[in-house]
Amino acid sequence: MTRFALTLEFDGTPFFGFQRQAHGPSVQQAVEEAVHATTGETVTLHAAGRTDAGVHALGMRAHVEVAKDIDAFRLMEAVNHHLRPAPIAVLDCAVVPDDWHARFSCIGREYLYRIANRRAPLTLDLNRAWQVAHPLDAEAMHRAAQALVGRHDFTTFRSVHCQAQSPEKTLDLLSVERIGDEVHIRAAARSFLHHQVRSMVGCLALVGMGRWREEQVGEALAARDRSALGLNAPSEGLYFVRALYPGE
């Protein structure tokens, strides 16, 4: 058996999330079926993260094990062929050691959230950014975000369906930057709670709109209570950017 690491890009709009679902299409199912069409083997795709319905990826890392004698380039080309017309692409494929695991070997994950801060309807970016018509103060959002950086109990920013054993996480980066008529929020950590990024973005957006004071983000964190959350941002603006591994 050969273990292959895959780097995936996908538009999450038509999928019920990354993980295989009984009630709808998933990224995992599409890739597993493409590998099966290539090799004739039933495989399990393991990924660095499990994105929700509608969430996109620029560089999701994943791995599969294949018995067929095939090199990485041929596997990538064939899987991309069989993925069509699904909006998923294998950007890179490489042989990795048997103990390399896309999820458990990962030491860092980075997300980007795009807010389209304009009144005109979205056309090219429909379902690929969250449209907020009210003007946003990105500098105030960035200042407020710094209260969340570091190790904290993120219960307020955690979905009630989160399966993590502990609500404590260490947030390494949370930055807000205006780029033209977009506001970009970047978050980096070893791992995240379910809905953590979207929940943080929602509260920062309230600050940007002037509906929350900057200090309220820190107050919501300190409450350690999901009912203190002001807003959970929608999934369409969220992108899994990259996963980090030792030696990379």
C-alpha positions as CSV (number, residue, x, y, z in Angstrom):
1,M,0.0,0.0,0.0
2,T,1.2,3.5,-0.8
3,R,0.0,6.5,1.1
4,F,-0.6,9.6,-1.0
5,A,-1.0,13.2,0.3
6,L,-3.4,15.3,-1.7
7,T,-3.9,19.0,-1.7
8,L,-7.5,19.9,-2.6
9,E,-9.2,23.0,-3.8
10,F,-13.0,23.0,-3.8
11,D,-16.1,25.2,-4.0
12,G,-18.2,24.0,-1.1
13,T,-21.5,25.4,-2.5
14,P,-23.0,22.2,-3.8
15,F,-21.8,20.0,-1.0
16,F,-23.2,19.1,2.5
17,G,-19.7,19.6,3.9
18,F,-16.5,17.7,3.6
19,Q,-17.4,14.6,5.5
20,R,-19.4,11.8,3.8
21,Q,-23.1,12.3,4.5
22,A,-26.0,9.9,4.2
23,H,-28.4,12.6,3.0
24,G,-26.4,14.5,0.4
25,P,-23.2,14.9,-1.6
26,S,-19.9,15.6,0.1
27,V,-16.3,16.4,-0.9
28,Q,-15.1,13.2,0.7
29,Q,-17.5,11.0,-1.2
30,A,-16.6,12.7,-4.6
31,V,-12.9,12.2,-4.1
32,E,-13.2,8.6,-2.8
33,E,-15.4,7.7,-5.9
34,A,-12.8,9.3,-8.2
35,V,-10.0,7.3,-6.7
36,H,-12.2,4.1,-7.0
37,A,-12.8,4.9,-10.7
38,T,-9.0,5.3,-11.1
39,T,-7.8,2.2,-9.1
40,G,-10.8,0.0,-8.7
41,E,-10.2,0.2,-4.9
42,T,-12.5,1.3,-2.1
43,V,-10.5,3.9,-0.1
44,T,-11.1,6.2,2.8
45,L,-10.1,9.8,2.4
46,H,-8.7,11.4,5.6
47,A,-8.5,15.2,5.8
48,A,-6.9,17.9,7.9
49,G,-10.3,19.4,8.6
50,R,-14.0,18.8,8.3
51,T,-15.6,21.8,6.7
52,D,-19.3,22.6,7.0
53,A,-21.8,22.8,4.1
54,G,-21.0,25.7,1.8
55,V,-17.4,26.2,3.1
56,H,-14.6,26.3,0.5
57,A,-11.0,25.3,0.5
58,L,-7.9,26.7,-1.2
59,G,-5.5,24.1,0.1
60,M,-7.1,21.3,2.1
61,R,-4.7,18.5,2.8
62,A,-5.9,14.9,2.8
63,H,-4.5,11.4,2.3
64,V,-5.5,8.0,0.8
65,E,-3.8,4.6,0.7
66,V,-3.7,2.8,-2.7
67,A,-2.5,-0.7,-3.5
68,K,-2.3,-0.1,-7.3
69,D,1.2,0.5,-8.7
70,I,0.7,4.2,-9.8
71,D,2.9,7.2,-9.4
72,A,1.6,10.4,-7.8
73,F,1.3,12.5,-11.0
74,R,-0.7,9.8,-12.8
75,L,-3.0,9.4,-9.8
76,M,-3.6,13.2,-9.6
77,E,-4.3,13.5,-13.3
78,A,-6.7,10.5,-13.2
79,V,-8.6,11.6,-10.1
80,N,-9.0,15.1,-11.5
81,H,-10.4,13.6,-14.7
82,H,-13.0,11.5,-12.8
83,L,-13.9,14.4,-10.5
84,R,-15.3,16.4,-13.4
85,P,-17.7,18.2,-13.4
86,A,-17.6,18.5,-9.6
87,P,-16.0,21.8,-8.4
88,I,-13.0,19.9,-6.8
89,A,-9.4,19.8,-8.0
90,V,-6.4,18.0,-6.8
91,L,-3.6,20.6,-6.9
92,D,-0.8,18.4,-5.7
93,C,-0.2,14.7,-5.0
94,A,2.8,13.2,-3.3
95,V,3.9,9.9,-1.7
96,V,4.3,10.3,2.1
97,P,5.5,7.9,4.9
98,D,3.0,5.4,6.3
99,D,2.9,7.3,9.6
100,W,2.0,10.6,8.0
101,H,-1.6,11.5,8.7
102,A,-3.5,14.4,7.2
103,R,-5.3,15.1,10.4
104,F,-3.2,13.8,13.3
105,S,0.2,15.0,11.9
106,C,-1.2,18.5,11.3
107,I,0.3,21.2,13.6
108,G,-1.5,24.2,12.3
109,R,-4.6,25.3,10.3
110,E,-5.4,28.6,8.7
111,Y,-8.7,30.0,7.6
112,L,-9.8,33.1,5.6
113,Y,-13.2,34.7,5.8
114,R,-14.2,37.1,3.0
115,I,-16.8,39.8,3.6
116,A,-18.0,41.7,0.5
117,N,-18.7,45.1,2.0
118,R,-20.9,46.6,-0.7
119,R,-24.6,47.4,-1.5
120,A,-24.6,46.0,-5.1
121,P,-25.6,42.4,-5.4
122,L,-22.9,39.8,-5.8
123,T,-22.4,38.3,-9.2
124,L,-19.0,36.6,-9.6
125,D,-18.7,36.1,-5.9
126,L,-22.2,34.8,-5.2
127,N,-21.9,32.1,-2.6
128,R,-18.2,32.8,-2.2
129,A,-18.3,35.8,0.2
130,W,-20.7,37.1,2.8
131,Q,-22.3,40.3,1.6
132,V,-22.7,43.0,4.3
133,A,-24.1,46.2,2.9
134,H,-23.6,48.3,6.0
135,P,-20.1,50.1,6.0
136,L,-17.7,48.2,8.2
137,D,-14.9,49.7,10.3
138,A,-12.1,47.1,9.7
139,E,-9.7,48.8,12.0
140,A,-12.2,48.6,14.9
141,M,-12.8,45.0,14.0
142,H,-9.1,44.2,14.1
143,R,-8.6,45.9,17.5
144,A,-11.6,44.0,18.9
145,A,-10.2,40.7,17.5
146,Q,-7.0,40.9,19.6
147,A,-9.0,40.0,22.7
148,L,-9.5,36.5,21.3
149,V,-5.8,35.8,20.5
150,G,-4.1,33.4,22.9
151,R,-5.4,30.4,24.9
152,H,-9.0,30.8,26.1
153,D,-12.1,29.0,26.9
154,F,-14.1,29.6,23.6
155,T,-17.4,28.2,24.8
156,T,-19.2,31.3,23.6
157,F,-17.8,30.7,20.1
158,R,-18.5,27.0,20.0
159,S,-21.4,25.3,18.3
160,V,-23.7,23.3,20.6
161,H,-23.0,20.4,18.3
162,C,-19.2,20.6,18.7
163,Q,-17.7,17.2,19.7
164,A,-14.4,18.5,21.0
165,Q,-13.5,17.3,24.5
166,S,-12.5,20.8,25.7
167,P,-13.6,24.3,24.8
168,E,-10.1,25.6,25.3
169,K,-8.1,26.5,22.2
170,T,-5.0,28.6,21.5
171,L,-5.7,31.1,18.8
172,D,-2.4,32.2,17.2
173,L,-3.7,34.8,14.8
174,L,-6.9,36.8,14.2
175,S,-6.4,39.7,11.9
176,V,-8.8,42.0,10.0
177,E,-7.9,43.9,6.9
178,R,-9.8,45.9,4.3
179,I,-8.9,45.2,0.7
180,G,-10.9,47.4,-1.6
181,D,-14.6,46.7,-1.0
182,E,-13.8,43.5,0.9
183,V,-12.9,42.8,4.5
184,H,-10.7,39.8,5.1
185,I,-10.4,38.0,8.4
186,R,-7.6,35.5,8.9
187,A,-7.5,33.0,11.7
188,A,-4.7,30.6,12.5
189,A,-4.5,27.9,15.3
190,R,-3.4,24.3,15.8
191,S,-7.1,23.4,15.7
192,F,-10.5,25.0,15.9
193,L,-13.8,24.3,17.6
194,H,-16.9,23.7,15.4
195,H,-18.2,27.1,14.2
196,Q,-15.4,28.9,16.0
197,V,-14.2,31.0,13.1
198,R,-17.7,31.8,11.9
199,S,-18.8,32.8,15.4
200,M,-15.8,35.1,15.9
201,V,-16.4,36.7,12.5
202,G,-20.1,37.3,13.3
203,C,-19.2,39.2,16.5
204,L,-16.4,41.2,14.8
205,A,-18.9,42.2,12.1
206,L,-21.2,43.6,14.8
207,V,-18.3,45.7,15.9
208,G,-17.6,46.9,12.4
209,M,-21.2,47.9,12.0
210,G,-21.2,49.9,15.2
211,R,-23.8,47.6,16.9
212,W,-21.2,46.3,19.4
213,R,-18.5,48.1,21.3
214,E,-15.0,46.8,20.7
215,E,-14.9,45.6,24.3
216,Q,-18.0,43.4,23.9
217,V,-16.0,40.8,22.0
218,G,-13.8,40.2,25.0
219,E,-16.9,40.3,27.3
220,A,-18.6,37.7,25.2
221,L,-15.5,35.5,25.4
222,A,-15.3,35.9,29.2
223,A,-19.0,34.9,29.5
224,R,-18.2,31.4,28.3
225,D,-21.8,31.1,27.3
226,R,-23.1,30.4,23.8
227,S,-26.1,32.7,24.5
228,A,-23.7,35.6,24.7
229,L,-22.8,35.2,21.0
230,G,-24.1,38.1,18.9
231,L,-24.0,36.5,15.4
232,N,-22.8,33.4,13.7
233,A,-21.5,34.4,10.2
234,P,-22.8,32.3,7.2
235,S,-20.7,29.5,5.7
236,E,-20.2,30.9,2.2
237,G,-17.5,33.4,3.2
238,L,-15.2,30.8,4.8
239,Y,-12.2,29.2,3.2
240,F,-9.8,26.6,4.6
241,V,-6.5,28.1,3.4
242,R,-3.8,25.6,4.4
243,A,-2.6,23.0,6.9
244,L,0.9,23.0,8.3
245,Y,3.0,19.9,9.1
246,P,6.4,19.4,10.7
247,G,9.3,20.1,8.3
248,E,7.2,22.2,6.0
